Amino acid sequence: MTAKPLARQAKNVMLFIGDGMSLPFRTAARIVSRGMQEGKYRSMLEMDDMDYYAVVTTSGMESIATDSANSASAYANRA
């Protein structure tokens, strides 16, 4: 009888938090850095190949636009 191999577990997890990296800004970055040809991107950004992508929206009490300090506080308070 052979033993079943153990499932591999991740030792580390990397979390990338891009400030101001909503979909329109990512699209703009892709166009500026990669260019367009015949209405299509010449190539994708490296972050487009990541396995997972999530979007979090934060808002300030007195403003529609949230600055970096407010959004970082929102992340820290959720942990």
PDB file with SEQRES, HELIX, SHEET and CRYST1 records, atoms N, CA, C and O in Angstrom:
SEQRES   1 A   79  MET THR ALA LYS PRO LEU ALA ARG GLN ALA LYS ASN VAL          
SEQRES   2 A   79  MET LEU PHE ILE GLY ASP GLY MET SER LEU PRO PHE ARG          
SEQRES   3 A   79  THR ALA ALA ARG ILE VAL SER ARG GLY MET GLN GLU GLY          
SEQRES   4 A   79  LYS TYR ARG SER MET LEU GLU MET ASP ASP MET ASP TYR          
SEQRES   5 A   79  TYR ALA VAL VAL THR THR SER GLY MET GLU SER ILE ALA          
SEQRES   6 A   79  THR ASP SER ALA ASN SER ALA SER ALA TYR ALA ASN ARG          
SEQRES   7 A   79  ALA                                                          
HELIX    1 AA1 LEU A   23  ARG A   34  1                                  12    
HELIX    2 AA2 GLU A   46  ASP A   49  5                                   4    
HELIX    3 AA3 SER A   68  ARG A   78  1                                  11    
SHEET    1 AA1 2 MET A  36  GLN A  37  0                                        
SHEET    2 AA1 2 LYS A  40  TYR A  41 -1                                        
CRYST1    1.000    1.000    1.000  90.00  90.00  90.00 P 1           1          
ATOM      1  N   MET A   1       0.843  -1.169   0.000  1.00  0.00           N  
ATOM      2  CA  MET A   1       0.000   0.000   0.000  1.00  0.00           C  
ATOM      3  C   MET A   1       0.896   1.241   0.000  1.00  0.00           C  
ATOM      4  O   MET A   1       1.832   1.331   0.794  1.00  0.00           O  
ATOM      5  N   THR A   2       0.613   2.189  -0.881  1.00  0.00           N  
ATOM      6  CA  THR A   2       1.408   3.421  -0.943  1.00  0.00           C  
ATOM      7  C   THR A   2       0.672   4.543  -0.233  1.00  0.00           C  
ATOM      8  O   THR A   2      -0.557   4.612  -0.262  1.00  0.00           O  
ATOM      9  N   ALA A   3       1.423   5.407   0.396  1.00  0.00           N  
ATOM     10  CA  ALA A   3       0.825   6.548   1.113  1.00  0.00           C  
ATOM     11  C   ALA A   3       0.429   7.635   0.119  1.00  0.00           C  
ATOM     12  O   ALA A   3       1.099   7.850  -0.891  1.00  0.00           O  
ATOM     13  N   LYS A   4      -0.658   8.306   0.423  1.00  0.00           N  
ATOM     14  CA  LYS A   4      -1.097   9.418  -0.426  1.00  0.00           C  
ATOM     15  C   LYS A   4      -0.152  10.602  -0.212  1.00  0.00           C  
ATOM     16  O   LYS A   4       0.264  10.880   0.913  1.00  0.00           O  
ATOM     17  N   PRO A   5       0.181  11.293  -1.302  1.00  0.00           N  
ATOM     18  CA  PRO A   5       1.033  12.479  -1.123  1.00  0.00           C  
ATOM     19  C   PRO A   5       0.273  13.567  -0.365  1.00  0.00           C  
ATOM     20  O   PRO A   5      -0.934  13.732  -0.543  1.00  0.00           O  
ATOM     21  N   LEU A   6       0.986  14.299   0.474  1.00  0.00           N  
ATOM     22  CA  LEU A   6       0.363  15.382   1.229  1.00  0.00           C  
ATOM     23  C   LEU A   6       0.060  16.557   0.310  1.00  0.00           C  
ATOM     24  O   LEU A   6       0.812  16.848  -0.619  1.00  0.00           O  
ATOM     25  N   ALA A   7      -1.047  17.219   0.583  1.00  0.00           N  
ATOM     26  CA  ALA A   7      -1.396  18.408  -0.198  1.00  0.00           C  
ATOM     27  C   ALA A   7      -0.398  19.514   0.124  1.00  0.00           C  
ATOM     28  O   ALA A   7      -0.027  19.715   1.281  1.00  0.00           O  
ATOM     29  N   ARG A   8       0.023  20.214  -0.894  1.00  0.00           N  
ATOM     30  CA  ARG A   8       0.985  21.298  -0.674  1.00  0.00           C  
ATOM     31  C   ARG A   8       0.272  22.512  -0.106  1.00  0.00           C  
ATOM     32  O   ARG A   8      -0.828  22.851  -0.541  1.00  0.00           O  
ATOM     33  N   GLN A   9       0.882  23.155   0.846  1.00  0.00           N  
ATOM     34  CA  GLN A   9       0.342  24.368   1.438  1.00  0.00           C  
ATOM     35  C   GLN A   9       1.300  25.513   1.177  1.00  0.00           C  
ATOM     36  O   GLN A   9       2.520  25.350   1.212  1.00  0.00           O  
ATOM     37  N   ALA A  10       0.722  26.675   0.915  1.00  0.00           N  
ATOM     38  CA  ALA A  10       1.544  27.859   0.668  1.00  0.00           C  
ATOM     39  C   ALA A  10       2.240  28.287   1.953  1.00  0.00           C  
ATOM     40  O   ALA A  10       1.635  28.282   3.026  1.00  0.00           O  
ATOM     41  N   LYS A  11       3.491  28.652   1.842  1.00  0.00           N  
ATOM     42  CA  LYS A  11       4.233  29.176   2.982  1.00  0.00           C  
ATOM     43  C   LYS A  11       4.006  30.679   3.116  1.00  0.00           C  
ATOM     44  O   LYS A  11       3.940  31.212   4.223  1.00  0.00           O  
ATOM     45  N   ASN A  12       3.888  31.343   1.992  1.00  0.00           N  
ATOM     46  CA  ASN A  12       3.765  32.793   1.973  1.00  0.00           C  
ATOM     47  C   ASN A  12       2.668  33.210   1.000  1.00  0.00           C  
ATOM     48  O   ASN A  12       2.361  32.501   0.042  1.00  0.00           O  
ATOM     49  N   VAL A  13       2.097  34.351   1.263  1.00  0.00           N  
ATOM     50  CA  VAL A  13       1.106  34.936   0.374  1.00  0.00           C  
ATOM     51  C   VAL A  13       1.507  36.374   0.108  1.00  0.00           C  
ATOM     52  O   VAL A  13       1.850  37.101   1.040  1.00  0.00           O  
ATOM     53  N   MET A  14       1.471  36.794  -1.142  1.00  0.00           N  
ATOM     54  CA  MET A  14       1.804  38.179  -1.474  1.00  0.00           C  
ATOM     55  C   MET A  14       0.512  38.921  -1.800  1.00  0.00           C  
ATOM     56  O   MET A  14      -0.301  38.456  -2.598  1.00  0.00           O  
ATOM     57  N   LEU A  15       0.340  40.055  -1.185  1.00  0.00           N  
ATOM     58  CA  LEU A  15      -0.834  40.894  -1.408  1.00  0.00           C  
ATOM     59  C   LEU A  15      -0.370  42.201  -2.026  1.00  0.00           C  
ATOM     60  O   LEU A  15       0.383  42.953  -1.407  1.00  0.00           O  
ATOM     61  N   PHE A  16      -0.815  42.473  -3.238  1.00  0.00           N  
ATOM     62  CA  PHE A  16      -0.497  43.717  -3.914  1.00  0.00           C  
ATOM     63  C   PHE A  16      -1.677  44.666  -3.746  1.00  0.00           C  
ATOM     64  O   PHE A  16      -2.799  44.343  -4.137  1.00  0.00           O  
ATOM     65  N   ILE A  17      -1.425  45.825  -3.168  1.00  0.00           N  
ATOM     66  CA  ILE A  17      -2.474  46.824  -3.027  1.00  0.00           C  
ATOM     67  C   ILE A  17      -2.083  48.013  -3.893  1.00  0.00           C  
ATOM     68  O   ILE A  17      -1.174  48.770  -3.553  1.00  0.00           O  
ATOM     69  N   GLY A  18      -2.760  48.165  -4.988  1.00  0.00           N  
ATOM     70  CA  GLY A  18      -2.477  49.267  -5.901  1.00  0.00           C  
ATOM     71  C   GLY A  18      -3.364  50.457  -5.577  1.00  0.00           C  
ATOM     72  O   GLY A  18      -4.589  50.361  -5.653  1.00  0.00           O  
ATOM     73  N   ASP A  19      -2.756  51.567  -5.221  1.00  0.00           N  
ATOM     74  CA  ASP A  19      -3.513  52.773  -4.901  1.00  0.00           C  
ATOM     75  C   ASP A  19      -3.965  53.415  -6.210  1.00  0.00           C  
ATOM     76  O   ASP A  19      -3.139  53.774  -7.049  1.00  0.00           O  
ATOM     77  N   GLY A  20      -5.259  53.556  -6.380  1.00  0.00           N  
ATOM     78  CA  GLY A  20      -5.786  54.157  -7.601  1.00  0.00           C  
ATOM     79  C   GLY A  20      -5.685  53.244  -8.802  1.00  0.00           C  
ATOM     80  O   GLY A  20      -5.462  53.716  -9.917  1.00  0.00           O  
ATOM     81  N   MET A  21      -5.846  51.941  -8.601  1.00  0.00           N  
ATOM     82  CA  MET A  21      -5.713  50.987  -9.704  1.00  0.00           C  
ATOM     83  C   MET A  21      -7.057  50.369 -10.091  1.00  0.00           C  
ATOM     84  O   MET A  21      -7.171  49.157 -10.273  1.00  0.00           O  
ATOM     85  N   SER A  22      -8.056  51.216 -10.211  1.00  0.00           N  
ATOM     86  CA  SER A  22      -9.357  50.713 -10.668  1.00  0.00           C  
ATOM     87  C   SER A  22      -9.251  50.335 -12.152  1.00  0.00           C  
ATOM     88  O   SER A  22      -8.236  50.607 -12.794  1.00  0.00           O  
ATOM     89  N   LEU A  23     -10.274  49.724 -12.677  1.00  0.00           N  
ATOM     90  CA  LEU A  23     -10.226  49.236 -14.063  1.00  0.00           C  
ATOM     91  C   LEU A  23      -9.920  50.333 -15.084  1.00  0.00           C  
ATOM     92  O   LEU A  23      -9.119  50.093 -15.987  1.00  0.00           O  
ATOM     93  N   PRO A  24     -10.516  51.523 -14.986  1.00  0.00           N  
ATOM     94  CA  PRO A  24     -10.169  52.556 -15.975  1.00  0.00           C  
ATOM     95  C   PRO A  24      -8.690  52.954 -15.929  1.00  0.00           C  
ATOM     96  O   PRO A  24      -8.092  53.209 -16.974  1.00  0.00           O  
ATOM     97  N   PHE A  25      -8.097  53.011 -14.738  1.00  0.00           N  
ATOM     98  CA  PHE A  25      -6.683  53.363 -14.641  1.00  0.00           C  
ATOM     99  C   PHE A  25      -5.795  52.249 -15.148  1.00  0.00           C  
ATOM    100  O   PHE A  25      -4.748  52.516 -15.737  1.00  0.00           O  
ATOM    101  N   ARG A  26      -6.187  51.016 -14.932  1.00  0.00           N  
ATOM    102  CA  ARG A  26      -5.418  49.893 -15.481  1.00  0.00           C  
ATOM    103  C   ARG A  26      -5.485  49.903 -16.997  1.00  0.00           C  
ATOM    104  O   ARG A  26      -4.490  49.627 -17.668  1.00  0.00           O  
ATOM    105  N   THR A  27      -6.644  50.217 -17.535  1.00  0.00           N  
ATOM    106  CA  THR A  27      -6.789  50.311 -18.993  1.00  0.00           C  
ATOM    107  C   THR A  27      -5.910  51.417 -19.539  1.00  0.00           C  
ATOM    108  O   THR A  27      -5.235  51.231 -20.552  1.00  0.00           O  
ATOM    109  N   ALA A  28      -5.909  52.573 -18.877  1.00  0.00           N  
ATOM    110  CA  ALA A  28      -5.057  53.682 -19.311  1.00  0.00           C  
ATOM    111  C   ALA A  28      -3.582  53.292 -19.249  1.00  0.00           C  
ATOM    112  O   ALA A  28      -2.823  53.606 -20.166  1.00  0.00           O  
ATOM    113  N   ALA A  29      -3.170  52.614 -18.184  1.00  0.00           N  
ATOM    114  CA  ALA A  29      -1.778  52.171 -18.053  1.00  0.00           C  
ATOM    115  C   ALA A  29      -1.409  51.201 -19.168  1.00  0.00           C  
ATOM    116  O   ALA A  29      -0.302  51.257 -19.704  1.00  0.00           O  
ATOM    117  N   ARG A  30      -2.323  50.327 -19.510  1.00  0.00           N  
ATOM    118  CA  ARG A  30      -2.084  49.351 -20.578  1.00  0.00           C  
ATOM    119  C   ARG A  30      -1.899  50.056 -21.922  1.00  0.00           C  
ATOM    120  O   ARG A  30      -1.005  49.706 -22.692  1.00  0.00           O  
ATOM    121  N   ILE A  31      -2.747  51.053 -22.201  1.00  0.00           N  
ATOM    122  CA  ILE A  31      -2.664  51.774 -23.477  1.00  0.00           C  
ATOM    123  C   ILE A  31      -1.377  52.580 -23.557  1.00  0.00           C  
ATOM    124  O   ILE A  31      -0.691  52.562 -24.579  1.00  0.00           O  
ATOM    125  N   VAL A  32      -1.044  53.296 -22.465  1.00  0.00           N  
ATOM    126  CA  VAL A  32       0.152  54.142 -22.467  1.00  0.00           C  
ATOM    127  C   VAL A  32       1.426  53.297 -22.552  1.00  0.00           C  
ATOM    128  O   VAL A  32       2.339  53.634 -23.306  1.00  0.00           O  
ATOM    129  N   SER A  33       1.494  52.217 -21.794  1.00  0.00           N  
ATOM    130  CA  SER A  33       2.735  51.435 -21.752  1.00  0.00           C  
ATOM    131  C   SER A  33       2.868  50.443 -22.900  1.00  0.00           C  
ATOM    132  O   SER A  33       3.983  50.169 -23.343  1.00  0.00           O  
ATOM    133  N   ARG A  34       1.771  49.903 -23.385  1.00  0.00           N  
ATOM    134  CA  ARG A  34       1.840  48.867 -24.418  1.00  0.00           C  
ATOM    135  C   ARG A  34       1.425  49.367 -25.798  1.00  0.00           C  
ATOM    136  O   ARG A  34       1.861  48.824 -26.813  1.00  0.00           O  
ATOM    137  N   GLY A  35       0.592  50.392 -25.838  1.00  0.00           N  
ATOM    138  CA  GLY A  35       0.120  50.914 -27.114  1.00  0.00           C  
ATOM    139  C   GLY A  35      -1.050  50.113 -27.661  1.00  0.00           C  
ATOM    140  O   GLY A  35      -1.431  49.076 -27.119  1.00  0.00           O  
ATOM    141  N   MET A  36      -1.606  50.625 -28.749  1.00  0.00           N  
ATOM    142  CA  MET A  36      -2.728  49.949 -29.403  1.00  0.00           C  
ATOM    143  C   MET A  36      -2.427  49.814 -30.887  1.00  0.00           C  
ATOM    144  O   MET A  36      -1.701  50.614 -31.477  1.00  0.00           O  
ATOM    145  N   GLN A  37      -3.004  48.783 -31.462  1.00  0.00           N  
ATOM    146  CA  GLN A  37      -2.872  48.556 -32.896  1.00  0.00           C  
ATOM    147  C   GLN A  37      -4.174  47.955 -33.390  1.00  0.00           C  
ATOM    148  O   GLN A  37      -4.620  46.922 -32.890  1.00  0.00           O  
ATOM    149  N   GLU A  38      -4.772  48.596 -34.359  1.00  0.00           N  
ATOM    150  CA  GLU A  38      -6.044  48.146 -34.937  1.00  0.00           C  
ATOM    151  C   GLU A  38      -7.113  47.966 -33.868  1.00  0.00           C  
ATOM    152  O   GLU A  38      -7.895  47.016 -33.915  1.00  0.00           O  
ATOM    153  N   GLY A  39      -7.144  48.896 -32.894  1.00  0.00           N  
ATOM    154  CA  GLY A  39      -8.185  48.881 -31.862  1.00  0.00           C  
ATOM    155  C   GLY A  39      -7.985  47.858 -30.758  1.00  0.00           C  
ATOM    156  O   GLY A  39      -8.887  47.645 -29.947  1.00  0.00           O  
ATOM    157  N   LYS A  40      -6.822  47.221 -30.710  1.00  0.00           N  
ATOM    158  CA  LYS A  40      -6.546  46.223 -29.679  1.00  0.00           C  
ATOM    159  C   LYS A  40      -5.247  46.574 -28.972  1.00  0.00           C  
ATOM    160  O   LYS A  40      -4.382  47.235 -29.547  1.00  0.00           O  
ATOM    161  N   TYR A  41      -5.108  46.131 -27.722  1.00  0.00           N  
ATOM    162  CA  TYR A  41      -3.855  46.324 -26.988  1.00  0.00           C  
ATOM    163  C   TYR A  41      -2.769  45.505 -27.652  1.00  0.00           C  
ATOM    164  O   TYR A  41      -3.012  44.386 -28.105  1.00  0.00           O  
ATOM    165  N   ARG A  42      -1.569  46.063 -27.710  1.00  0.00           N  
ATOM    166  CA  ARG A  42      -0.452  45.287 -28.264  1.00  0.00           C  
ATOM    167  C   ARG A  42      -0.068  44.134 -27.353  1.00  0.00           C  
ATOM    168  O   ARG A  42       0.301  43.061 -27.829  1.00  0.00           O  
ATOM    169  N   SER A  43      -0.153  44.346 -26.059  1.00  0.00           N  
ATOM    170  CA  SER A  43       0.065  43.267 -25.090  1.00  0.00           C  
ATOM    171  C   SER A  43      -0.574  43.668 -23.772  1.00  0.00           C  
ATOM    172  O   SER A  43      -0.976  44.817 -23.587  1.00  0.00           O  
ATOM    173  N   MET A  44      -0.663  42.721 -22.869  1.00  0.00           N  
ATOM    174  CA  MET A  44      -1.302  42.957 -21.585  1.00  0.00           C  
ATOM    175  C   MET A  44      -0.255  43.329 -20.541  1.00  0.00           C  
ATOM    176  O   MET A  44       0.944  43.162 -20.765  1.00  0.00           O  
ATOM    177  N   LEU A  45      -0.715  43.831 -19.404  1.00  0.00           N  
ATOM    178  CA  LEU A  45       0.159  44.114 -18.278  1.00  0.00           C  
ATOM    179  C   LEU A  45       0.447  42.808 -17.540  1.00  0.00           C  
ATOM    180  O   LEU A  45      -0.329  41.857 -17.629  1.00  0.00           O  
ATOM    181  N   GLU A  46       1.544  42.766 -16.823  1.00  0.00           N  
ATOM    182  CA  GLU A  46       1.864  41.573 -16.043  1.00  0.00           C  
ATOM    183  C   GLU A  46       0.762  41.272 -15.028  1.00  0.00           C  
ATOM    184  O   GLU A  46       0.444  40.109 -14.782  1.00  0.00           O  
ATOM    185  N   MET A  47       0.185  42.311 -14.445  1.00  0.00           N  
ATOM    186  CA  MET A  47      -0.866  42.097 -13.448  1.00  0.00           C  
ATOM    187  C   MET A  47      -2.126  41.487 -14.066  1.00  0.00           C  
ATOM    188  O   MET A  47      -2.952  40.932 -13.343  1.00  0.00           O  
ATOM    189  N   ASP A  48      -2.286  41.577 -15.370  1.00  0.00           N  
ATOM    190  CA  ASP A  48      -3.440  40.955 -16.028  1.00  0.00           C  
ATOM    191  C   ASP A  48      -3.366  39.439 -15.999  1.00  0.00           C  
ATOM    192  O   ASP A  48      -4.383  38.766 -16.165  1.00  0.00           O  
ATOM    193  N   ASP A  49      -2.172  38.892 -15.790  1.00  0.00           N  
ATOM    194  CA  ASP A  49      -1.987  37.435 -15.757  1.00  0.00           C  
ATOM    195  C   ASP A  49      -2.080  36.843 -14.354  1.00  0.00           C  
ATOM    196  O   ASP A  49      -1.944  35.631 -14.186  1.00  0.00           O  
ATOM    197  N   MET A  50      -2.309  37.686 -13.342  1.00  0.00           N  
ATOM    198  CA  MET A  50      -2.423  37.166 -11.973  1.00  0.00           C  
ATOM    199  C   MET A  50      -3.680  36.310 -11.855  1.00  0.00           C  
ATOM    200  O   MET A  50      -4.693  36.580 -12.500  1.00  0.00           O  
ATOM    201  N   ASP A  51      -3.602  35.282 -11.028  1.00  0.00           N  
ATOM    202  CA  ASP A  51      -4.705  34.334 -10.897  1.00  0.00           C  
ATOM    203  C   ASP A  51      -5.967  34.959 -10.310  1.00  0.00           C  
ATOM    204  O   ASP A  51      -7.076  34.578 -10.686  1.00  0.00           O  
ATOM    205  N   TYR A  52      -5.813  35.902  -9.406  1.00  0.00           N  
ATOM    206  CA  TYR A  52      -6.966  36.480  -8.726  1.00  0.00           C  
ATOM    207  C   TYR A  52      -6.897  37.999  -8.781  1.00  0.00           C  
ATOM    208  O   TYR A  52      -5.814  38.582  -8.833  1.00  0.00           O  
ATOM    209  N   TYR A  53      -8.052  38.625  -8.768  1.00  0.00           N  
ATOM    210  CA  TYR A  53      -8.141  40.079  -8.789  1.00  0.00           C  
ATOM    211  C   TYR A  53      -9.375  40.475  -8.001  1.00  0.00           C  
ATOM    212  O   TYR A  53     -10.450  39.908  -8.196  1.00  0.00           O  
ATOM    213  N   ALA A  54      -9.229  41.429  -7.129  1.00  0.00           N  
ATOM    214  CA  ALA A  54     -10.366  41.913  -6.337  1.00  0.00           C  
ATOM    215  C   ALA A  54     -10.355  43.433  -6.348  1.00  0.00           C  
ATOM    216  O   ALA A  54      -9.300  44.055  -6.470  1.00  0.00           O  
ATOM    217  N   VAL A  55     -11.517  44.017  -6.222  1.00  0.00           N  
ATOM    218  CA  VAL A  55     -11.647  45.464  -6.172  1.00  0.00           C  
ATOM    219  C   VAL A  55     -12.362  45.829  -4.881  1.00  0.00           C  
ATOM    220  O   VAL A  55     -13.407  45.268  -4.553  1.00  0.00           O  
ATOM    221  N   VAL A  56     -11.785  46.773  -4.157  1.00  0.00           N  
ATOM    222  CA  VAL A  56     -12.384  47.268  -2.928  1.00  0.00           C  
ATOM    223  C   VAL A  56     -12.616  48.757  -3.103  1.00  0.00           C  
ATOM    224  O   VAL A  56     -11.728  49.479  -3.556  1.00  0.00           O  
ATOM    225  N   THR A  57     -13.785  49.211  -2.750  1.00  0.00           N  
ATOM    226  CA  THR A  57     -14.103  50.626  -2.848  1.00  0.00           C  
ATOM    227  C   THR A  57     -14.202  51.207  -1.451  1.00  0.00           C  
ATOM    228  O   THR A  57     -14.899  50.672  -0.588  1.00  0.00           O  
ATOM    229  N   THR A  58     -13.499  52.303  -1.239  1.00  0.00           N  
ATOM    230  CA  THR A  58     -13.575  53.015   0.033  1.00  0.00           C  
ATOM    231  C   THR A  58     -14.076  54.424  -0.241  1.00  0.00           C  
ATOM    232  O   THR A  58     -13.926  54.936  -1.350  1.00  0.00           O  
ATOM    233  N   SER A  59     -14.661  55.039   0.749  1.00  0.00           N  
ATOM    234  CA  SER A  59     -15.123  56.419   0.595  1.00  0.00           C  
ATOM    235  C   SER A  59     -14.918  57.160   1.904  1.00  0.00           C  
ATOM    236  O   SER A  59     -14.992  56.575   2.984  1.00  0.00           O  
ATOM    237  N   GLY A  60     -14.662  58.446   1.791  1.00  0.00           N  
ATOM    238  CA  GLY A  60     -14.466  59.277   2.964  1.00  0.00           C  
ATOM    239  C   GLY A  60     -15.795  59.816   3.472  1.00  0.00           C  
ATOM    240  O   GLY A  60     -16.806  59.774   2.770  1.00  0.00           O  
ATOM    241  N   MET A  61     -15.781  60.314   4.677  1.00  0.00           N  
ATOM    242  CA  MET A  61     -16.999  60.887   5.270  1.00  0.00           C  
ATOM    243  C   MET A  61     -17.381  62.211   4.618  1.00  0.00           C  
ATOM    244  O   MET A  61     -18.562  62.542   4.517  1.00  0.00           O  
ATOM    245  N   GLU A  62     -16.372  62.967   4.174  1.00  0.00           N  
ATOM    246  CA  GLU A  62     -16.634  64.312   3.682  1.00  0.00           C  
ATOM    247  C   GLU A  62     -16.252  64.509   2.219  1.00  0.00           C  
ATOM    248  O   GLU A  62     -16.261  65.636   1.724  1.00  0.00           O  
ATOM    249  N   SER A  63     -15.915  63.417   1.517  1.00  0.00           N  
ATOM    250  CA  SER A  63     -15.460  63.566   0.144  1.00  0.00           C  
ATOM    251  C   SER A  63     -15.767  62.298  -0.650  1.00  0.00           C  
ATOM    252  O   SER A  63     -15.786  61.196  -0.103  1.00  0.00           O  
ATOM    253  N   ILE A  64     -16.001  62.472  -1.923  1.00  0.00           N  
ATOM    254  CA  ILE A  64     -16.222  61.317  -2.797  1.00  0.00           C  
ATOM    255  C   ILE A  64     -14.903  60.580  -3.010  1.00  0.00           C  
ATOM    256  O   ILE A  64     -14.861  59.350  -2.975  1.00  0.00           O  
ATOM    257  N   ALA A  65     -13.829  61.335  -3.230  1.00  0.00           N  
ATOM    258  CA  ALA A  65     -12.511  60.746  -3.457  1.00  0.00           C  
ATOM    259  C   ALA A  65     -11.843  60.437  -2.127  1.00  0.00           C  
ATOM    260  O   ALA A  65     -11.832  61.267  -1.217  1.00  0.00           O  
ATOM    261  N   THR A  66     -11.290  59.246  -2.023  1.00  0.00           N  
ATOM    262  CA  THR A  66     -10.596  58.832  -0.810  1.00  0.00           C  
ATOM    263  C   THR A  66      -9.099  58.952  -1.036  1.00  0.00           C  
ATOM    264  O   THR A  66      -8.590  58.500  -2.062  1.00  0.00           O  
ATOM    265  N   ASP A  67      -8.383  59.557  -0.088  1.00  0.00           N  
ATOM    266  CA  ASP A  67      -6.932  59.610  -0.239  1.00  0.00           C  
ATOM    267  C   ASP A  67      -6.303  58.337   0.326  1.00  0.00           C  
ATOM    268  O   ASP A  67      -6.990  57.499   0.910  1.00  0.00           O  
ATOM    269  N   SER A  68      -4.998  58.206   0.147  1.00  0.00           N  
ATOM    270  CA  SER A  68      -4.301  56.973   0.525  1.00  0.00           C  
ATOM    271  C   SER A  68      -4.396  56.671   2.013  1.00  0.00           C  
ATOM    272  O   SER A  68      -4.542  55.511   2.400  1.00  0.00           O  
ATOM    273  N   ALA A  69      -4.314  57.694   2.850  1.00  0.00           N  
ATOM    274  CA  ALA A  69      -4.360  57.466   4.302  1.00  0.00           C  
ATOM    275  C   ALA A  69      -5.709  56.901   4.727  1.00  0.00           C  
ATOM    276  O   ALA A  69      -5.767  55.972   5.533  1.00  0.00           O  
ATOM    277  N   ASN A  70      -6.780  57.449   4.197  1.00  0.00           N  
ATOM    278  CA  ASN A  70      -8.115  56.925   4.538  1.00  0.00           C  
ATOM    279  C   ASN A  70      -8.285  55.483   4.090  1.00  0.00           C  
ATOM    280  O   ASN A  70      -8.795  54.650   4.839  1.00  0.00           O  
ATOM    281  N   SER A  71      -7.860  55.189   2.874  1.00  0.00           N  
ATOM    282  CA  SER A  71      -8.049  53.822   2.371  1.00  0.00           C  
ATOM    283  C   SER A  71      -7.156  52.835   3.115  1.00  0.00           C  
ATOM    284  O   SER A  71      -7.581  51.709   3.373  1.00  0.00           O  
ATOM    285  N   ALA A  72      -5.932  53.222   3.468  1.00  0.00           N  
ATOM    286  CA  ALA A  72      -5.060  52.334   4.240  1.00  0.00           C  
ATOM    287  C   ALA A  72      -5.658  52.063   5.614  1.00  0.00           C  
ATOM    288  O   ALA A  72      -5.565  50.946   6.124  1.00  0.00           O  
ATOM    289  N   SER A  73      -6.270  53.075   6.213  1.00  0.00           N  
ATOM    290  CA  SER A  73      -6.930  52.874   7.513  1.00  0.00           C  
ATOM    291  C   SER A  73      -8.093  51.906   7.384  1.00  0.00           C  
ATOM    292  O   SER A  73      -8.322  51.092   8.279  1.00  0.00           O  
ATOM    293  N   ALA A  74      -8.824  51.982   6.291  1.00  0.00           N  
ATOM    294  CA  ALA A  74      -9.940  51.061   6.076  1.00  0.00           C  
ATOM    295  C   ALA A  74      -9.443  49.612   5.989  1.00  0.00           C  
ATOM    296  O   ALA A  74     -10.071  48.713   6.549  1.00  0.00           O  
ATOM    297  N   TYR A  75      -8.337  49.379   5.301  1.00  0.00           N  
ATOM    298  CA  TYR A  75      -7.764  48.034   5.214  1.00  0.00           C  
ATOM    299  C   TYR A  75      -7.292  47.562   6.585  1.00  0.00           C  
ATOM    300  O   TYR A  75      -7.541  46.421   6.973  1.00  0.00           O  
ATOM    301  N   ALA A  76      -6.610  48.442   7.318  1.00  0.00           N  
ATOM    302  CA  ALA A  76      -6.049  48.064   8.618  1.00  0.00           C  
ATOM    303  C   ALA A  76      -7.136  47.736   9.617  1.00  0.00           C  
ATOM    304  O   ALA A  76      -6.963  46.833  10.435  1.00  0.00           O  
ATOM    305  N   ASN A  77      -8.246  48.442   9.574  1.00  0.00           N  
ATOM    306  CA  ASN A  77      -9.322  48.204  10.528  1.00  0.00           C  
ATOM    307  C   ASN A  77     -10.121  46.947  10.212  1.00  0.00           C  
ATOM    308  O   ASN A  77     -10.840  46.459  11.083  1.00  0.00           O  
ATOM    309  N   ARG A  78     -10.027  46.413   9.023  1.00  0.00           N  
ATOM    310  CA  ARG A  78     -10.760  45.200   8.637  1.00  0.00           C  
ATOM    311  C   ARG A  78     -10.006  43.941   9.002  1.00  0.00           C  
ATOM    312  O   ARG A  78     -10.590  42.858   9.041  1.00  0.00           O  
ATOM    313  N   ALA A  79      -8.723  44.065   9.270  1.00  0.00           N  
ATOM    314  CA  ALA A  79      -7.885  42.884   9.519  1.00  0.00           C  
ATOM    315  C   ALA A  79      -8.170  42.262  10.863  1.00  0.00           C  
ATOM    316  O   ALA A  79      -7.551  41.262  11.224  1.00  0.00           O  
TER     317      ALA A  79                                                      
END                                                                             
